[in-house]
Amino acid sequence: MHELSDTKASAVDDAFLRVDCYAGHRGDSEPLRLHLGQRQVAVTEIIDRWLAPNHRYFKLRGDDGGVYLLRHDSIEDRWQLVLYDGGGMRQS
């Protein structure tokens, strides 16, 4: 396994991250768009999702080509960016 230089492994401050969601036909919310500071990233694909006792996790691909791992605290209704992988692509 190799590490990419564009990978951020630390959680991001709540003020930096906002997530717009879509309530699907079963009423479960799914991320639709991420707001990272002043930057907006549309979700183009939900690669994977899984549940933990008090959290839901989403592995997403954004319209910028990046892969994002988000954790949603269902009790506090709070989102956290756990991991970002830009795939070696640099944003200017």
N, C-alpha and C positions, 0 to 999 in steps of 0.2 A: 504494500500500500504506500502511496506517495502523498505528500502534502502539497497543496497548491498555494501559491503566494497570495491569492485573492480570497482565501478562506478566513472568515472571522469566526472564532469559536466562542467568544464571550457574548453574554446576553447584552442587549441594547436597552438603554434608558427608555422608559415608557413615553417620555415626551418626544422622543425621536421617531417612534413607531406608532402609526395609526392604521387600522385594518378596516376596510369596507367589506361587508359581507353580503351574501345572498342567501336567503332562507329557501332551501330546496323544498321539494314536494313533501318530504317527511318532517319539515320544520327545523331540520338541522342547519345551522349556519355554516357556510363555506366561504373562505376568503375569495374576494373578487378583485380587490386592488389594495396595494400597500402604499402607504405614504411614509417615506423615509426622509425625515426632515422636510426639505422643499421638493424632493424628488418623488414622482409617482411611478409605480410599477404595476402594470396590469398583469393579473394571473392568467397565463395562457394554458396551464395544465396543472392539475393536481396529480402529482406523480404517485403519492402514497398518503395514507392517513392511518392513524392508530389511536387507541384509547389507553389511558392510564387511569388510575383511580380518581384523580381530581383534575386531570388535564386531557386535552385532545391535542394531537400533533398532526401537522400538515407539512408534507414535503412538496414544494411548489416550484414550477418554472415560471419565470417572469418574462415579459415581452422584451427585456434587456438581455435575455439569454442566461441570466443567473439562476441558480437553484437556491431556494430559501427553505429553511426549516423553522417553522413557527410552532410555538406552544401556546395554547389557550387555556388559561386557568378558568374553569367553568364556574367555580364558586365566586371568585372576585371579578369575573368577566374582564380579564386582563390578558393582553397578547404580549408575547416576548419573541424576539428574533434570537434563535439559539445558534444558527449557523447560516453563513452565506458562502456560496461557492460561485465565483464569477467565471469559472472555467478557463482561466488564463486570459480572459478578455479585459481590456482596460477601458474604462469610461473616461472621456475627456470633459 
